[in-house]
Amino acid sequence: MMTMDDTPPLHAAPQAGMTSPPALTGEQIAAQAGSMGSRLRAVRAEIGHVILGQDRVVELALTTILAGGHALLVGAPGLGKTLLVTTLGHVMGMDARRVQFTPDLMPSDILGSEILDEDESGRRSFRFVAGPVFCQLLMADEINRASPRTQSALLQAMQEREVAIAGSNHQLPRPFHVLATQNPIEQEGTYPLPEAQLDRFMMQVMLDFPTADAERAMLLATTGTATATASPVMTAAEVVQAQALVRALPVGEQVVEAIVRLVRSARPETTDDPTVREAVTWGPGPRAAQALMLATRARALLDGRLSPGIEDVRALARPVLAHRMALSFTARAENMRLPALIDTLAGRIG
């Protein structure tokens, strides 16, 4: 593990609209990281009792939460997306709720609405009834099945952590995270997510089918008389503390430069790569660089390290950039694949 004497210069900025907390010393960061690292190892172990064969997915979901972001889980039916979200909420002590998105779902079904209430004296007044978005971990199941009007109802909640109802702003609980799911197979009757909403997701996590050994273990664990369960390890307050610690972890100049180079090399307007200029119609914006900065720190903390490295940037390049880029029609007709292009760009950094 890296010692604080070897730690590169600190790059940590306070959240917008928030007062900067007192700066932590190197010893304080090391002590908190060591304590939090042991808790996070216990979190992964408990989740592993229930979620089998999806270690990479669990790592990315935990990284997203520690970095304070939202994730889009994309995979075929039956790969454990719903079970993953409910298990995460239970183990990390967060109030988790699930909304099944359908074409007839209205924004008020998610956000809540004001109703006319009458007290015992007959006086009438409007009372706000909070919707399911007022939780700490929201599972937006099959989010692309809802209309754009309903999808957009989540935009303010995801970005500002508050919702506006009838001219009044209502703050959401802390922490607040959206883990949305999307089925890549069945697209009939669905509404593709707009780019503005995709950009609000810190990561797009692809779920693949498990290996033969993992599927065998899953078969035995889920069809017997006993059901695997996970125990709570953290509280919601501790999750907020972990997120603050992630922002305090130092980041070296090499990592900062690698993030900037990677993001700029993926844009047709700023790249030096002729392939990107010809094949990519639009690339990642500044929010992608911010996501990489926080996610690399979170991955380092999850891995028991005090500072991220170039390998963290490479490991997170695809889930952070893939949904923030689009290939041209010609590139897709020539069978070019976006993940392969991102891997190529990530391999050049450092």
Buried (B, 14 or more C-beta within 10 A) or exposed (E): EBEBEEBBEBBBEEEEEEEEEEEBEBEBBBEBBEEBBEBBBBBBEBBBBBBBBBEBBBBBBBBBBBBBBBBBBBBEEEBBBBBBBBBBBBBBBBEBBBBEBBEEBEBBBBBBBBEEEEEEEEEEEEEBEBBBBBBBBBBBBBBBBBBEEBBBBBBBBBBEBEBEBEEEEBEBBEBBBBBBBBBEEEEEEBBEBEEEBBBBBBBBBBBEEBEEEBEEBBEEBEEEEEEBEBEEBBEBEBBBBBBBBBBBBBBBEBBBEBBBBBBBBBBBEEBEBEBBEEBBEBBBEEBBBBBBBBBBBBBBBBBBBBBBBBBBBBBBBBBBBBBBBBBBEEBEEEEBEBEEBBEEBBEEBB
